[in-house]
Amino acid sequence: MSLADKRIEWKARFDAWKSSGLSVAEWCREQGIKDHQMYYWIRIFEDDVAPKQESNTQWLTVNVNDESSHHIEEPVFIHFGSISVEVRPGTNMELLSNVVRVLQSQ
């Protein structure tokens, strides 16, 4: 049986389970199907229909006082989810812009 055939067969099972109102365990017992297989296909089909969440980037305007900026030369950290980017004084802003664009597309 090809993968496409398996997908069709399991999609029919998935739809039947969804419309049954039964728990996965109950439905699988009645159908003679191993519940771990059903859970695998449930994850596949729910991932197919789940809308992809778009992250809305929010920018914050920062006003820097010229007097204090001459004395402090510490890096700034930009956080994108679990990724942090350290931006040091003198950073190539074009490179930083490209890095931000790549992170936004992830």
VOVOPA-938119 format. One line per field, with one value per atom (N, C-alpha, C, O): residue number from 0; residue in three letters; atom name; chain; x, y, z. Coordinates in steps of 0.1 Angstrom, whole numbers, padded with zeros to 4 digits. Example, Ala and Ser with C-alpha at 12.3 -4.5 7.8 and 13.67 -1.06 7.14 Angstrom:
BEGIN
num <- 0; 0; 0; 0; 1; 1; 1; 1
residuo <- ALA; ALA; ALA; ALA; SER; SER; SER; SER
atomo <- N; CA; C; O; N; CA; C; O
cadena <- A; A; A; A; A; A; A; A
u <- 0132; 0123; 0132; 0142; 0128; 0137; 0129; 0134
v <- -0057; -0045; -0033; -0033; -0022; -0011; 0000; 0011
w <- 0078; 0078; 0078; 0085; 0071; 0071; 0079; 0080
***
This chain:
BEGIN
num <- 0; 0; 0; 0; 1; 1; 1; 1; 2; 2; 2; 2; 3; 3; 3; 3; 4; 4; 4; 4; 5; 5; 5; 5; 6; 6; 6; 6; 7; 7; 7; 7; 8; 8; 8; 8; 9; 9; 9; 9; 10; 10; 10; 10; 11; 11; 11; 11; 12; 12; 12; 12; 13; 13; 13; 13; 14; 14; 14; 14; 15; 15; 15; 15; 16; 16; 16; 16; 17; 17; 17; 17; 18; 18; 18; 18; 19; 19; 19; 19; 20; 20; 20; 20; 21; 21; 21; 21; 22; 22; 22; 22; 23; 23; 23; 23; 24; 24; 24; 24; 25; 25; 25; 25; 26; 26; 26; 26; 27; 27; 27; 27; 28; 28; 28; 28; 29; 29; 29; 29; 30; 30; 30; 30; 31; 31; 31; 31; 32; 32; 32; 32; 33; 33; 33; 33; 34; 34; 34; 34; 35; 35; 35; 35; 36; 36; 36; 36; 37; 37; 37; 37; 38; 38; 38; 38; 39; 39; 39; 39; 40; 40; 40; 40; 41; 41; 41; 41; 42; 42; 42; 42; 43; 43; 43; 43; 44; 44; 44; 44; 45; 45; 45; 45; 46; 46; 46; 46; 47; 47; 47; 47; 48; 48; 48; 48; 49; 49; 49; 49; 50; 50; 50; 50; 51; 51; 51; 51; 52; 52; 52; 52; 53; 53; 53; 53; 54; 54; 54; 54; 55; 55; 55; 55; 56; 56; 56; 56; 57; 57; 57; 57; 58; 58; 58; 58; 59; 59; 59; 59; 60; 60; 60; 60; 61; 61; 61; 61; 62; 62; 62; 62; 63; 63; 63; 63; 64; 64; 64; 64; 65; 65; 65; 65; 66; 66; 66; 66; 67; 67; 67; 67; 68; 68; 68; 68; 69; 69; 69; 69; 70; 70; 70; 70; 71; 71; 71; 71; 72; 72; 72; 72; 73; 73; 73; 73; 74; 74; 74; 74; 75; 75; 75; 75; 76; 76; 76; 76; 77; 77; 77; 77; 78; 78; 78; 78; 79; 79; 79; 79; 80; 80; 80; 80; 81; 81; 81; 81; 82; 82; 82; 82; 83; 83; 83; 83; 84; 84; 84; 84; 85; 85; 85; 85; 86; 86; 86; 86; 87; 87; 87; 87; 88; 88; 88; 88; 89; 89; 89; 89; 90; 90; 90; 90; 91; 91; 91; 91; 92; 92; 92; 92; 93; 93; 93; 93; 94; 94; 94; 94; 95; 95; 95; 95; 96; 96; 96; 96; 97; 97; 97; 97; 98; 98; 98; 98; 99; 99; 99; 99; 100; 100; 100; 100; 101; 101; 101; 101; 102; 102; 102; 102; 103; 103; 103; 103; 104; 104; 104; 104; 105; 105; 105; 105
residuo <- MET; MET; MET; MET; SER; SER; SER; SER; LEU; LEU; LEU; LEU; ALA; ALA; ALA; ALA; ASP; ASP; ASP; ASP; LYS; LYS; LYS; LYS; ARG; ARG; ARG; ARG; ILE; ILE; ILE; ILE; GLU; GLU; GLU; GLU; TRP; TRP; TRP; TRP; LYS; LYS; LYS; LYS; ALA; ALA; ALA; ALA; ARG; ARG; ARG; ARG; PHE; PHE; PHE; PHE; ASP; ASP; ASP; ASP; ALA; ALA; ALA; ALA; TRP; TRP; TRP; TRP; LYS; LYS; LYS; LYS; SER; SER; SER; SER; SER; SER; SER; SER; GLY; GLY; GLY; GLY; LEU; LEU; LEU; LEU; SER; SER; SER; SER; VAL; VAL; VAL; VAL; ALA; ALA; ALA; ALA; GLU; GLU; GLU; GLU; TRP; TRP; TRP; TRP; CYS; CYS; CYS; CYS; ARG; ARG; ARG; ARG; GLU; GLU; GLU; GLU; GLN; GLN; GLN; GLN; GLY; GLY; GLY; GLY; ILE; ILE; ILE; ILE; LYS; LYS; LYS; LYS; ASP; ASP; ASP; ASP; HIS; HIS; HIS; HIS; GLN; GLN; GLN; GLN; MET; MET; MET; MET; TYR; TYR; TYR; TYR; TYR; TYR; TYR; TYR; TRP; TRP; TRP; TRP; ILE; ILE; ILE; ILE; ARG; ARG; ARG; ARG; ILE; ILE; ILE; ILE; PHE; PHE; PHE; PHE; GLU; GLU; GLU; GLU; ASP; ASP; ASP; ASP; ASP; ASP; ASP; ASP; VAL; VAL; VAL; VAL; ALA; ALA; ALA; ALA; PRO; PRO; PRO; PRO; LYS; LYS; LYS; LYS; GLN; GLN; GLN; GLN; GLU; GLU; GLU; GLU; SER; SER; SER; SER; ASN; ASN; ASN; ASN; THR; THR; THR; THR; GLN; GLN; GLN; GLN; TRP; TRP; TRP; TRP; LEU; LEU; LEU; LEU; THR; THR; THR; THR; VAL; VAL; VAL; VAL; ASN; ASN; ASN; ASN; VAL; VAL; VAL; VAL; ASN; ASN; ASN; ASN; ASP; ASP; ASP; ASP; GLU; GLU; GLU; GLU; SER; SER; SER; SER; SER; SER; SER; SER; HIS; HIS; HIS; HIS; HIS; HIS; HIS; HIS; ILE; ILE; ILE; ILE; GLU; GLU; GLU; GLU; GLU; GLU; GLU; GLU; PRO; PRO; PRO; PRO; VAL; VAL; VAL; VAL; PHE; PHE; PHE; PHE; ILE; ILE; ILE; ILE; HIS; HIS; HIS; HIS; PHE; PHE; PHE; PHE; GLY; GLY; GLY; GLY; SER; SER; SER; SER; ILE; ILE; ILE; ILE; SER; SER; SER; SER; VAL; VAL; VAL; VAL; GLU; GLU; GLU; GLU; VAL; VAL; VAL; VAL; ARG; ARG; ARG; ARG; PRO; PRO; PRO; PRO; GLY; GLY; GLY; GLY; THR; THR; THR; THR; ASN; ASN; ASN; ASN; MET; MET; MET; MET; GLU; GLU; GLU; GLU; LEU; LEU; LEU; LEU; LEU; LEU; LEU; LEU; SER; SER; SER; SER; ASN; ASN; ASN; ASN; VAL; VAL; VAL; VAL; VAL; VAL; VAL; VAL; ARG; ARG; ARG; ARG; VAL; VAL; VAL; VAL; LEU; LEU; LEU; LEU; GLN; GLN; GLN; GLN; SER; SER; SER; SER; GLN; GLN; GLN; GLN
atomo <- N; CA; C; O; N; CA; C; O; N; CA; C; O; N; CA; C; O; N; CA; C; O; N; CA; C; O; N; CA; C; O; N; CA; C; O; N; CA; C; O; N; CA; C; O; N; CA; C; O; N; CA; C; O; N; CA; C; O; N; CA; C; O; N; CA; C; O; N; CA; C; O; N; CA; C; O; N; CA; C; O; N; CA; C; O; N; CA; C; O; N; CA; C; O; N; CA; C; O; N; CA; C; O; N; CA; C; O; N; CA; C; O; N; CA; C; O; N; CA; C; O; N; CA; C; O; N; CA; C; O; N; CA; C; O; N; CA; C; O; N; CA; C; O; N; CA; C; O; N; CA; C; O; N; CA; C; O; N; CA; C; O; N; CA; C; O; N; CA; C; O; N; CA; C; O; N; CA; C; O; N; CA; C; O; N; CA; C; O; N; CA; C; O; N; CA; C; O; N; CA; C; O; N; CA; C; O; N; CA; C; O; N; CA; C; O; N; CA; C; O; N; CA; C; O; N; CA; C; O; N; CA; C; O; N; CA; C; O; N; CA; C; O; N; CA; C; O; N; CA; C; O; N; CA; C; O; N; CA; C; O; N; CA; C; O; N; CA; C; O; N; CA; C; O; N; CA; C; O; N; CA; C; O; N; CA; C; O; N; CA; C; O; N; CA; C; O; N; CA; C; O; N; CA; C; O; N; CA; C; O; N; CA; C; O; N; CA; C; O; N; CA; C; O; N; CA; C; O; N; CA; C; O; N; CA; C; O; N; CA; C; O; N; CA; C; O; N; CA; C; O; N; CA; C; O; N; CA; C; O; N; CA; C; O; N; CA; C; O; N; CA; C; O; N; CA; C; O; N; CA; C; O; N; CA; C; O; N; CA; C; O; N; CA; C; O; N; CA; C; O; N; CA; C; O; N; CA; C; O; N; CA; C; O; N; CA; C; O; N; CA; C; O; N; CA; C; O; N; CA; C; O; N; CA; C; O; N; CA; C; O; N; CA; C; O; N; CA; C; O; N; CA; C; O; N; CA; C; O; N; CA; C; O; N; CA; C; O; N; CA; C; O; N; CA; C; O
cadena <- A; A; A; A; A; A; A; A; A; A; A; A; A; A; A; A; A; A; A; A; A; A; A; A; A; A; A; A; A; A; A; A; A; A; A; A; A; A; A; A; A; A; A; A; A; A; A; A; A; A; A; A; A; A; A; A; A; A; A; A; A; A; A; A; A; A; A; A; A; A; A; A; A; A; A; A; A; A; A; A; A; A; A; A; A; A; A; A; A; A; A; A; A; A; A; A; A; A; A; A; A; A; A; A; A; A; A; A; A; A; A; A; A; A; A; A; A; A; A; A; A; A; A; A; A; A; A; A; A; A; A; A; A; A; A; A; A; A; A; A; A; A; A; A; A; A; A; A; A; A; A; A; A; A; A; A; A; A; A; A; A; A; A; A; A; A; A; A; A; A; A; A; A; A; A; A; A; A; A; A; A; A; A; A; A; A; A; A; A; A; A; A; A; A; A; A; A; A; A; A; A; A; A; A; A; A; A; A; A; A; A; A; A; A; A; A; A; A; A; A; A; A; A; A; A; A; A; A; A; A; A; A; A; A; A; A; A; A; A; A; A; A; A; A; A; A; A; A; A; A; A; A; A; A; A; A; A; A; A; A; A; A; A; A; A; A; A; A; A; A; A; A; A; A; A; A; A; A; A; A; A; A; A; A; A; A; A; A; A; A; A; A; A; A; A; A; A; A; A; A; A; A; A; A; A; A; A; A; A; A; A; A; A; A; A; A; A; A; A; A; A; A; A; A; A; A; A; A; A; A; A; A; A; A; A; A; A; A; A; A; A; A; A; A; A; A; A; A; A; A; A; A; A; A; A; A; A; A; A; A; A; A; A; A; A; A; A; A; A; A; A; A; A; A; A; A; A; A; A; A; A; A; A; A; A; A; A; A; A; A; A; A; A; A; A; A; A; A; A; A; A; A; A; A; A; A; A; A; A; A; A; A; A; A; A; A; A; A; A; A; A; A; A; A
u <- 0008; 0000; 0009; 0018; 0006; 0014; 0011; 0001; 0020; 0018; 0005; -0003; 0002; -0010; -0022; -0032; -0022; -0033; -0035; -0046; -0024; -0025; -0031; -0039; -0027; -0032; -0047; -0054; -0052; -0066; -0073; -0084; -0068; -0074; -0075; -0085; -0064; -0064; -0072; -0077; -0073; -0081; -0096; -0103; -0100; -0114; -0116; -0126; -0106; -0107; -0107; -0115; -0099; -0098; -0112; -0117; -0118; -0131; -0142; -0150; -0141; -0151; -0150; -0160; -0138; -0136; -0141; -0148; -0137; -0142; -0157; -0162; -0164; -0178; -0185; -0197; -0177; -0183; -0186; -0196; -0179; -0181; -0174; -0175; -0167; -0161; -0147; -0141; -0141; -0127; -0119; -0124; -0106; -0098; -0097; -0098; -0095; -0094; -0107; -0106; -0118; -0131; -0133; -0136; -0130; -0132; -0123; -0127; -0110; -0100; -0104; -0102; -0109; -0113; -0124; -0123; -0134; -0145; -0140; -0146; -0130; -0126; -0115; -0111; -0109; -0098; -0085; -0077; -0083; -0071; -0063; -0068; -0050; -0041; -0042; -0040; -0044; -0046; -0034; -0035; -0021; -0009; -0008; -0003; -0013; -0014; -0023; -0021; -0035; -0045; -0040; -0042; -0033; -0027; -0017; -0017; -0009; 0000; -0007; -0003; -0018; -0025; -0033; -0035; -0038; -0045; -0036; -0039; -0023; -0013; -0011; -0009; -0009; -0007; -0018; -0016; -0031; -0042; -0045; -0049; -0043; -0046; -0035; -0038; -0023; -0012; -0015; -0012; -0022; -0025; -0036; -0035; -0045; -0056; -0054; -0061; -0044; -0042; -0036; -0026; -0042; -0037; -0023; -0021; -0015; -0001; -0003; -0008; 0003; 0002; 0013; 0025; 0009; 0018; 0022; 0013; 0034; 0038; 0037; 0042; 0031; 0031; 0042; 0043; 0052; 0063; 0059; 0052; 0063; 0060; 0073; 0082; 0074; 0087; 0085; 0074; 0095; 0095; 0105; 0116; 0100; 0109; 0117; 0111; 0130; 0139; 0146; 0153; 0144; 0151; 0163; 0162; 0175; 0187; 0192; 0193; 0195; 0200; 0215; 0223; 0219; 0233; 0243; 0254; 0240; 0250; 0253; 0265; 0244; 0247; 0253; 0260; 0250; 0255; 0270; 0276; 0276; 0290; 0298; 0309; 0292; 0299; 0296; 0305; 0285; 0282; 0283; 0277; 0292; 0293; 0291; 0300; 0279; 0275; 0266; 0259; 0266; 0258; 0243; 0239; 0235; 0220; 0216; 0222; 0207; 0202; 0189; 0180; 0187; 0174; 0170; 0177; 0157; 0152; 0141; 0132; 0143; 0133; 0129; 0135; 0118; 0115; 0126; 0130; 0132; 0142; 0156; 0166; 0157; 0169; 0172; 0164; 0185; 0189; 0201; 0210; 0200; 0211; 0218; 0211; 0231; 0238; 0243; 0250; 0239; 0243; 0253; 0249; 0265; 0275; 0277; 0273; 0282; 0285; 0294; 0303; 0290; 0298; 0293; 0299; 0282; 0277; 0273; 0268; 0275; 0271; 0256; 0250; 0249; 0235; 0228; 0217; 0235; 0229; 0229; 0219; 0240; 0241; 0230; 0223; 0229; 0218; 0204; 0196; 0202; 0189; 0186; 0175; 0196; 0195; 0192; 0184; 0199; 0197; 0183; 0176; 0178; 0164; 0154; 0144; 0156; 0147; 0147; 0136; 0158; 0159; 0151; 0144; 0154; 0147; 0132; 0124; 0127; 0113; 0107; 0095; 0114; 0108; 0108; 0102; 0114; 0114; 0101; 0100
v <- -0012; 0000; 0012; 0014; 0021; 0034; 0043; 0042; 0053; 0063; 0071; 0074; 0074; 0081; 0073; 0078; 0060; 0051; 0050; 0051; 0050; 0050; 0063; 0063; 0073; 0087; 0087; 0093; 0082; 0082; 0074; 0078; 0062; 0053; 0059; 0058; 0065; 0070; 0083; 0087; 0091; 0103; 0099; 0106; 0088; 0083; 0079; 0082; 0072; 0068; 0080; 0081; 0090; 0103; 0109; 0113; 0111; 0117; 0109; 0115; 0096; 0088; 0090; 0091; 0090; 0092; 0106; 0107; 0116; 0130; 0131; 0137; 0124; 0125; 0116; 0117; 0107; 0097; 0103; 0098; 0113; 0118; 0110; 0113; 0099; 0090; 0095; 0103; 0090; 0093; 0084; 0075; 0088; 0080; 0066; 0056; 0064; 0050; 0042; 0030; 0048; 0041; 0037; 0026; 0047; 0045; 0034; 0025; 0035; 0025; 0011; 0001; 0010; -0003; -0009; -0021; -0001; -0005; -0009; -0018; -0002; -0005; -0015; -0019; -0019; -0028; -0022; -0028; -0009; -0002; 0002; 0005; 0001; 0005; 0020; 0028; 0025; 0039; 0047; 0059; 0041; 0049; 0053; 0063; 0044; 0047; 0058; 0067; 0057; 0068; 0081; 0091; 0081; 0094; 0100; 0112; 0091; 0096; 0103; 0114; 0097; 0103; 0115; 0124; 0115; 0127; 0139; 0150; 0137; 0148; 0152; 0164; 0143; 0146; 0155; 0165; 0150; 0157; 0170; 0180; 0171; 0184; 0194; 0206; 0189; 0199; 0204; 0215; 0196; 0200; 0211; 0220; 0210; 0220; 0232; 0242; 0230; 0241; 0253; 0252; 0265; 0277; 0281; 0280; 0285; 0289; 0302; 0312; 0304; 0316; 0326; 0322; 0337; 0347; 0356; 0360; 0358; 0367; 0382; 0385; 0390; 0404; 0411; 0411; 0416; 0423; 0436; 0444; 0439; 0452; 0460; 0454; 0472; 0479; 0490; 0495; 0492; 0502; 0513; 0510; 0525; 0536; 0540; 0540; 0541; 0544; 0557; 0559; 0567; 0579; 0579; 0576; 0582; 0581; 0595; 0604; 0598; 0611; 0611; 0603; 0621; 0622; 0622; 0617; 0629; 0630; 0616; 0614; 0608; 0595; 0585; 0576; 0587; 0577; 0578; 0568; 0589; 0590; 0583; 0579; 0580; 0574; 0559; 0552; 0554; 0540; 0534; 0538; 0524; 0516; 0501; 0493; 0499; 0485; 0480; 0488; 0467; 0461; 0462; 0463; 0461; 0460; 0446; 0441; 0440; 0427; 0427; 0434; 0421; 0420; 0406; 0396; 0404; 0390; 0387; 0395; 0376; 0370; 0356; 0346; 0356; 0343; 0337; 0344; 0326; 0320; 0324; 0320; 0333; 0337; 0351; 0360; 0354; 0367; 0371; 0363; 0384; 0389; 0401; 0410; 0400; 0410; 0420; 0417; 0433; 0444; 0453; 0460; 0453; 0461; 0475; 0476; 0485; 0498; 0496; 0488; 0502; 0501; 0490; 0487; 0484; 0473; 0477; 0488; 0469; 0472; 0471; 0460; 0482; 0483; 0476; 0470; 0475; 0468; 0453; 0446; 0448; 0434; 0431; 0421; 0440; 0438; 0438; 0430; 0446; 0447; 0433; 0428; 0428; 0415; 0403; 0395; 0404; 0394; 0394; 0384; 0407; 0408; 0403; 0397; 0406; 0401; 0386; 0380; 0379; 0365; 0359; 0350; 0365; 0361; 0363; 0354; 0373; 0376; 0365; 0362; 0360; 0350; 0336; 0327; 0334; 0321; 0317; 0306
w <- 0000; 0000; 0000; 0008; -0009; -0010; 0001; 0008; 0003; 0014; 0011; 0020; -0002; -0006; -0002; 0003; -0004; -0001; 0014; 0019; 0022; 0036; 0041; 0050; 0035; 0040; 0037; 0046; 0026; 0023; 0033; 0038; 0036; 0045; 0059; 0066; 0064; 0077; 0078; 0089; 0067; 0067; 0069; 0076; 0063; 0064; 0079; 0085; 0085; 0099; 0108; 0117; 0105; 0113; 0112; 0123; 0101; 0099; 0107; 0113; 0106; 0113; 0128; 0135; 0133; 0147; 0151; 0162; 0144; 0147; 0148; 0157; 0139; 0139; 0149; 0151; 0154; 0164; 0177; 0184; 0181; 0195; 0206; 0218; 0202; 0212; 0214; 0206; 0225; 0228; 0218; 0212; 0217; 0208; 0212; 0204; 0225; 0231; 0228; 0224; 0230; 0228; 0213; 0210; 0205; 0190; 0185; 0178; 0190; 0185; 0190; 0182; 0202; 0207; 0198; 0195; 0195; 0187; 0173; 0167; 0168; 0154; 0153; 0142; 0164; 0164; 0159; 0153; 0162; 0158; 0170; 0181; 0168; 0179; 0181; 0172; 0194; 0196; 0193; 0189; 0195; 0192; 0177; 0173; 0168; 0154; 0151; 0143; 0158; 0156; 0160; 0154; 0172; 0177; 0167; 0165; 0161; 0151; 0139; 0135; 0134; 0123; 0127; 0119; 0139; 0144; 0143; 0139; 0148; 0148; 0134; 0131; 0125; 0111; 0105; 0099; 0107; 0101; 0108; 0101; 0121; 0128; 0124; 0124; 0122; 0117; 0103; 0100; 0095; 0081; 0082; 0073; 0091; 0091; 0101; 0100; 0109; 0119; 0112; 0104; 0114; 0107; 0113; 0125; 0104; 0108; 0115; 0109; 0127; 0134; 0129; 0128; 0125; 0121; 0133; 0140; 0134; 0146; 0141; 0130; 0149; 0145; 0152; 0165; 0144; 0150; 0155; 0148; 0167; 0173; 0175; 0181; 0170; 0171; 0182; 0183; 0189; 0200; 0196; 0193; 0197; 0194; 0207; 0218; 0205; 0216; 0213; 0203; 0222; 0221; 0230; 0242; 0224; 0231; 0234; 0225; 0246; 0251; 0247; 0251; 0239; 0234; 0245; 0243; 0256; 0267; 0272; 0275; 0274; 0280; 0271; 0274; 0258; 0248; 0246; 0241; 0249; 0248; 0258; 0256; 0270; 0281; 0281; 0287; 0276; 0277; 0263; 0254; 0263; 0251; 0253; 0251; 0258; 0261; 0250; 0243; 0248; 0237; 0240; 0252; 0230; 0231; 0227; 0217; 0234; 0230; 0224; 0230; 0213; 0206; 0207; 0204; 0212; 0214; 0204; 0203; 0198; 0188; 0193; 0190; 0202; 0207; 0216; 0226; 0212; 0220; 0214; 0220; 0205; 0199; 0204; 0204; 0208; 0212; 0203; 0200; 0199; 0191; 0198; 0203; 0200; 0207; 0196; 0187; 0198; 0189; 0196; 0206; 0192; 0198; 0191; 0179; 0198; 0192; 0179; 0179; 0168; 0156; 0147; 0137; 0151; 0143; 0129; 0127; 0119; 0105; 0105; 0106; 0103; 0103; 0092; 0093; 0080; 0069; 0072; 0069; 0078; 0082; 0093; 0092; 0103; 0113; 0107; 0111; 0097; 0091; 0084; 0084; 0077; 0070; 0080; 0078; 0092; 0102; 0107; 0109; 0110; 0115; 0105; 0108; 0092; 0081; 0081; 0080; 0082; 0083; 0095; 0094; 0106; 0119; 0118; 0123; 0111; 0110; 0101; 0103; 0091; 0082; 0088; 0081; 0099; 0105; 0112; 0117
***
